[in-house]
Amino acid sequence: MLFKNQSIKLKLILIIQFVSLLSLLIGFTYVIYSNISYYKDDMRNNAIINATLIGDYCTVPLVFDIKENAVETLKKIQNIPSVEVGVVYNDKNEIFAEFYKSGEKIDIPKPKGNSTWNKFENDYLDVSHPIFFDKELAGTIYLKVSTQKLTERIQEHLLTMIGLLLFLIILNYIIATRLQKVLSEPILNLTKATKKISEEGNYQLRVQKQGNDEIGVLVDEYNEMLNQIHEREEALKLRTNELSEALIDLEETQEKLINSEKLAALGQLISGVAHEINTPLGAINSSIGSIKKSLIFVLESYPKFINKLPIELKNSFLNLLEESFKNKKVLTSREEREFKKEITITLEKHKIENAYTLADSFVDMMVLDNVEDYLELLKRDDAEQIIDVAYKITGLQRSTFNVEFAASKASKVVYALKNLSRIGSNEELVLANVCDGIDNVLILYSNQIKQGIEVSKKYEELPQILCYSDELNQVWTNILHNAIYAMDLNGKLTIKAYKEKEHIVVAITDSGKGIPKEEMDKIFNPFYTTKPIGEGTGLGLDISKRIVEKHKGRIEVESIPGKTTFKVYIPIKQEK
């Protein structure tokens, strides 16, 4: 909470400092660790080299059992600064010769095997190295090396790195105080900048605020509304481009892959998908037209209107706008009729002329309660004009809400269409939820479903599975397509998804005419179809079976007149 209340300058400095300090700590930790490892490796290599040289000098004394020469060789260890102990063992692991720089004997480990080994322990490095003569083990040399100089070297390195870190932190603070201006100054200047709205409809510009009266408050709210309109317009352009590209891609795919089973299913979906896309596009175009008209009216006529309105009625008018802006629920046709009737009765009770027309405007503006609060406005001779002005201003919000709703609906259709059109493009196993794929297919068939099919979905909470998700989408498309048209677009479609032992089971049931018993054994045969020529290739179920078997699963079918069920079993665990 304390951080949130700080100035943006201080926030930027703290963020830069934190990120830089974290990076420096990580980097310095790595460098220190690497250098310490290097120092240890250097000491270890030197010790092994010394052991090798001493062992070479002791080879002849070991072979000919001349202990005096081996002892003389070990005495030279005192010239090597860090070596404290040197012991030569014969091939029977017995001490042959030994040297202790301090003069006192200490316990030392016996050789282990015939290979070189070393270990840091208790401020010492222990090194054991075998001695060979004519490829035969002649003995072993053991050295105990003090790590005091290594410790001093590491401490000196740590002090240097700490000093460098402190210097870099101070330098980073100085740089951060300079860099924060790049971001903070434009933001501070931006808070003071205001501009007028041009007749060209540039929603990035803003109305200049002249004061803190009611118009000033409205300008603040209006500027915020313009910001939302601009964002939604940009989003709308992006959605429109995506829709156009998706339609173009769909048409090109249809021409190139007309003989494939995927295109056979998509071809029958085109009209429905086009309807699902064109409907929100029409709503968007209509709403944009309303927004432009309302903006022109607000910019040109509203200041004059509000100035002419008596002071005692301004608050009532602004309250009417506020009540409309905060009410965003959607009414059914029946609810609209009931509210119109109720408001009309209320207005007629107070002898308001054109009560039904005014009630219609109140319902459109979503001002449904406390209509009596606006009786002073409604009793004026120019009441219809006042309500018309309020209707046009609040129409901006209604239109932007319609644009947002239509764009969202079209986006879902495009998303589902893109997922389906990628069938066969993904040859890798990916984590996916089978229910999401089914829902995407249902979205594309929504135009056919709403003609008379009741859909019932019962999904258990299922884990994501490794699968070829695009290919599974083709399975759902083939089965759902057959089910929808088996019912002649009129019946009940039930979809269940649940876990059964080590499988996810998807059961799709339709209330169609069913599959004759004599045809049950043929439905998975390639090119077998009961559809008229030109409406099916007979490959749909064959392809579906192959895809399911590719997932190590199976398809089961049960059919009686009025009820046909396809069950798809997919193992939860798949091998990559």
N, C-alpha and C positions, 0 to 999 in steps of 0.2 A: 504493500500500500504506500509506503514511504517512497519507493522508487517511482511509482506512477505520478506522484505529485511533484516530482522534480522537473526542472526546465528541460527542454529538448536538448539544449547544449550539453548539460551535465549528463543526461541519459546517453547521448552519443559518445561522450568521452569515456564514461564507465563501460559501455559496451565494447568500444574499441580496445580499452585497457584489458578487459576481461578476456576477450578473444585472443589478443596478442600474448597476454600472460600465460594463458592455457597452452598456446602453441609453443611459446618459449620453454615452458616447463617440460612439455613432451619432448621437444627437440633436445634440450639440455640433458634430460634423463637418458635419452638414447645415446648421446655423445659420451656422457660420463660412464654409462654401462659399457659402451664399446671400448673406451680407452682403458677402463679397468681390466676388461677381458684381454685387451692387447698386452697390457703390462704383465698380467699373469702368464699369458702365452709366451711372452718374451723371456720371462724368468724361467718358465718350465723348459723352453728350448735350450737356454744356456746351460741349465742344470743337466739336461740329457746329453748335451755335447761334452760337458766336463766329465760326466760319468763314462761316456764312450771313450774319451781319450785316456782317462785313468785306467779303464778296463783294458784298452789295447796295450798299455805299458805293463799291466799285470798278467797278461796272457802267458808269457814265457815262464815267469816264476810259478804260476799255477800248474803249468804242464810239467815242469821239472821239479816241483815241490821245493822252490827256493823262497822261503818265507821272508828272509832278510831283504831281498830285493823288493818284494811286494810292500814291506813296511816302509822302506826308503821312498818308494813311489808315493805312498799315502801321506808321508810327512810333507810332501810338496803341497798338500791341500791347504796348509796354513797360509800359503801365498794367495789363495782364492778367498776374497774377503768374506763372503756370506756362507761358505761351507763350514759347518760346525762338526760334522761327523762323517767319517768314511770307513766302510767295512767291506772287505772282500771275502766272499764265501767260495768254497770249492764246489765241485760237482755233487757233493753229498750234503750240501747246505750246512757245512760246518764252517765256523769262522776260521779263515786262513790268515788274514791280517786285518788290523783295525787301527783307527786313529781318531782321537777325541781332542779337539782344539782346546777345550777347557781342562783337559786332563782327567776328568771324571767320567766313568763309564755310565751309560744310560741304557734303558731297555729299548731295543730296536726290533722291528718286525723281521721275521725270516722271509726269504724270497718265496714268491708265489709263482710257480711254473717257470717257463723259460722265455717269457716275453717281458717287454719293458712296461713298467707301470709307474704312476706318480700320483700324489695326493697332497692337497693343502690341508694341514690340520695343526691347530694349536700354535699359530705363529711360525710354522715351519712348512717346508715343502719336502716331502719324502720322495726319493727317486730310486728305482731299482732297475738295473740294466744287465741283461745276460752277457756273458763273455764266451765267445766261441773260438775253437781252434780246429781247423780242418773240418768245419761244419758240425763239429761235435761240441756239446756244452761243456766248457771247462770250469765255469763258475759264474758268480754274480757279483756285481759291484753295487753297493748301497750308499747313497749320499743323503745327508740331512742338511737342508739349506735354510738359513734364517730368512724370514720375510720382512725383517725390520725396514730395510731400504725400500722394499715394495710398498709397505704401509706409508712411509714418509713421502714417497713419490705420489701415492694416491691422495694423501692429505693436501699436498701442494697443488695437485690438479684440481681438487674440490674447491680450495680457496680461490684459485684463479677463475674457475667457472662461476662461483657465487658472485665475485666482484664484477665479472662480465655481465651476469644476469641483472645485477642492480643498475649497472650503467645503461643496459638496454631498456629496462623499465622506465628510467628517467627520460631517456631519449624518446621512448614510445609515447610517454605522456605529453612531451613537447610537441611531437608530431600530431598526436590525437587532437590537441587543442587547436591546431591549425586545420586539420582535416574536417572537424565537425562543422566548420563554417560553410563548407561546400554544400552540406545538406540543410543546416539550420537556417541560414540566411534566406534561401529561396522560399522555405516554408513560412518563415516569419513575414516575408514580403507578400506572399500569396494571401495571407489572412487579411491584408489591407486592400487588395485589388478588387475592384468592381467594374462592370461594364454594362452597357445597355443592350437590349435584345434588338437585333435588326429584323427587318421584314423578310429576310431570306430564310428564317427559321433555323438559325444556328443555335442549337441547344447547349453549346459549350459556353456561350456568353451568359451574363447574369444581369438582372435588373438592378440599377443603382438605388440603394436605399436612401431616402431623403429625410427620414425622421423616425421617431419611435412611437408614432400614433398607430391607429388601427391599420392604416395602409402599410405602414412599415412592418407590422407584424405579418400582414398578408404577403408582403414582398419576401420576407424571410421564408415563409412556408412555400411560396411559389418558386423561389430559387431552389429549394430542396426538391420540389416536384420536377423542375426542369432537369436537375441532375439525374433523377431517376429515369425521366423520359429519355435522356441522352444515353444512359447505360442500356436501357432496354432497346433503344433504336439500334445501337451497335450490336447488341446480342441478336436482334432480329435480322440484321444484315448477315451476320454469321450463319444463323439458322437457315435463312433463305438460300444462301450460297450452298450450304450443305445439302439442302433439299434438292436444289437444281442439279448439283453434282450427282447425288444419289439416283435421281431419275434418269440422268444421262447414262450413268454406269449400268443401271438396270436395263435400259433399252439396248445398249451395246452388248451386254451379256446375253440378252434374249436372241439377238441376231446371230451371235457367234456359237452359242451352245444350245441351239434349238433341239438337237437330238438327244441331249443328256436328260437324265431323270430329274436332276435338280432344277433345270430350266422348265421342265414340264410342270413341276409344282409351282415354281415362281410365276410362270406364264398365267396360271389360273388365279394368281393373287394380284396381278397388276391392277386390274380395275378397282379392286377393293382398297389396295394400298394408295392408289391415286386419289380415291375418294377421301381416304383418311388424311391425306396430305393437303388436298385442295380445300377441304372444309376449313381447317385452321388458317390457311393462307387467305381465304376470302374474309374471314373474321378479322385478320390482321389488317388487310387493306382497308376494310370498312372503318376500323378503329383509328387508323392513321389519318384518314380523311376527317373524322370527327375531331381528332386532336388538333389538326391544322386550323379548322374552322374556329374551334374554341379559343385557341391561342390568339388568332387575329382579333377576335371579339374582345378578349381580355386586355390585350395591349392597346387597342384603339378606344374602346367604349367604357371599360370598367372604371378608370380614374374619374371620368366625367360623371358616371352614374353614382359612385360612392360619395363624391363631393356634393351632389345634389340631394342625397338622402339626408333627411333631418337627423340631427345628432342623437335624439332619443331613440331612433330606430336602427342606428348603425349596429349597436350591440346585439340587437335581436337578429339582424341580418347575418352578422358574423357567427353568432351561435348556431344559426341554421346551417351555415357552411361547415362549421366544425362538427356538428352532429352527423352530417352527410359523410364527411371525410373519414370519421372513425368507424363507420358501419360498413363492413366489407362482406357480410354473409350473402349467400346466394339463395333466392327464394324459388320455390316451385310455382308453377302456374296457379295451382289451387291456393297457395298462400298469398300470392299477389292479389287474386280476386277477393279473398277475405279481408286483407288489409285495405284495399280500395273501398270496399263496402263500408268498413268500420270508419275510415277517415271521412268518407262522404257523409255519413250520418252525423258525425261530429260537427262538420262544417255547416251542414244544413241546419243543425240545431242552433247554431250561432248566426244563422241567416247570412251566410257567405255566398255570394253569387259564383256561378260556374264551379260549384263544389266538386263535381265529378272530375272535371279537367284538372283542378288543383290537386285533388286526391291522387290522380294518376301521376302527376309530377312528383308529389311527395314520396310515393312508393318507388318511382324510378330512382330518386335521390337517396333511398333507404332511410328516410326520416319517418319512422313508423310509430314512435311514441311521443307523448306530450305535444301534440299538434296545437293544443290551446295556447302554448307559449308564444305562438307566432300570429295570434289573432289580430294584433295591432297592424302587422304588415298586410294581412289578408283583407282587412276592412278598408284599405285605401282604394281609391279609384284605379290606381296603376298597379294593383296587386299582381295581376297576371304578368305584367312586365318585370316586376321584382322577382317573382318566382322563376320566370324564364331566364333572367340573368344568373340566378343561383344554379339553375339546372345546367346552363352552359359551363359555368365554372367547375361545378362538381363533375361534369361530364368528362373532364380531363382525367380524373382518377378512374372513372369507370372504363374509359377507353384504354388506359394503360394497363389496368387489371385484365381486360379482355386480351390485349396483346400478349401479356405474360402467360396467361392461361393457354392461349392458342399455340404459342411458341413451345411451351412445355409439352403439349400433346403431340405436336409435330415432331419434336425432338425424340420422344419415346418411339415413334414409328420409325424414324431414321435409324435410331440405335438398333432396334430389332432387325430392320432390313439389312443393315451393314453386317450384323452378326450372322444372319442367314446366308448372305451372299458370299461369305468367306468359306463356305463349305469346301473341304478338300484342300485348302491352302495351308493348313497347319499339320505338319507331319511329326510334331513332337508332343509328348505327353505333358499336359499342363494341369494345374489344380483348378477345378471348376465345380460349380453347384449345378446339379442336373435340373433343379426346379427353375433356375434362372433361364436356362435354355428353353424349357417348356413354355414359360411365360412369354418369352420373346416370340415364339411361334404363334401363340394365341393372339398376341397383339396384331400380327400380320393378318390373321384370319378374323379380326374383329368385325369387319364389314359383313362377312358371311355369317358369323355367329349371331349378330344382332338381328338377323332376319327371322329368327325363330328358334334358336338353340339355347337351352338353359345349361350353363356350365357350372359344375360343382367341383371345387378343388379342395383336397384334403392332404396337406403336406405335413409330414412329421419333420422335426428338426433333424436335419441330416448333415453329416460331415462333407467337406469338399473331398473330391477324389481325383486321382491322377487319371486323365482320360484324354482322348482325342475329341475335344469339346465341339469343334466344328462338325465332325462326322456324326457325333451323337445328336446334334441339332438336326441333321438330315434324317435321322431315325424318327425323331419326334414329328418332323414335318410330314414324312410319308405316312405314319400311322394316323396322325390327326387329320390329314387331308382325306384319307380313306374313310375315317369315322364321320367327318362332317358331311361328306357327299353320300355316304351310305344312309344317312337320315334324311336326304333331300332337303337339307338346310332347316329341318324342323324336328326337334326331339331333345333328348337330354344327354349331355356329355359329362362323364364323371372321370376325374383324374385323381389318382392316389399315388403318393410317393412315401415309402416307408422302408425301414430297415428290417431285414429278415436274415438272421445269423450273420454271415460274412458278406452279404449282398445288399445293395440298394435295389429296391423293386419299384418300378413305375408301372402302374396298372391303368390302362385307358379303356373305358367302357362306353359304348354308344348304344342307343336304343333303335338302331336301324333294323333292316329286314333280316340281317344275319347272313352267315355263309353256309350254303348247302353242305351236307356231310360229304358228298361225293367230290367236292372241290377243296376240302380242307387240306388234303395231301398235296395239292397243286399250287397253293397260293404263294409259296416261296420259290417256285420254279421261275427261272428267268424267262421273260417275254410272255408270261401267262397273265392275262388280264380279262376282266369281264366288262370293261368300259368300251364305249363305241370307239371306232377308229378315229385317231387324232386326239383323243382325250387322255391317253395313257400309253406308256411304253411297256408295262409289265415288268419293269425292273425295280420298282420301289421297294417291295418287300424283300426281294432277293438282295438288293444292296443293303437294306437295313439289317438283315440276318448276318451278312458278311461283316458289317461294322461291329455288331454286338459280339460276334464270335472273335473278332480281332481283339476285343476287350476281355476275352476269356469268359464271356457271359452267354446267355441263351434267351430265346423268345418262346413264349408259350401262348397258345390261342385257345379260347373257349367260346363257342358260339351256339346260340339257339335263337329262333326268331324273336326279335325285340331286344336282344342283349348279346353283344359281342365284346369280348375282353381280350386285349393284347397285354401280356405281362412281359416286361423286359427286366432281366436280372443282370446287374453289373457288379462284379466284385469290388469291394471297397478298397482292397489293396491291389495295386498293379505293379508289376516289375518294370523298371525303366529299361 
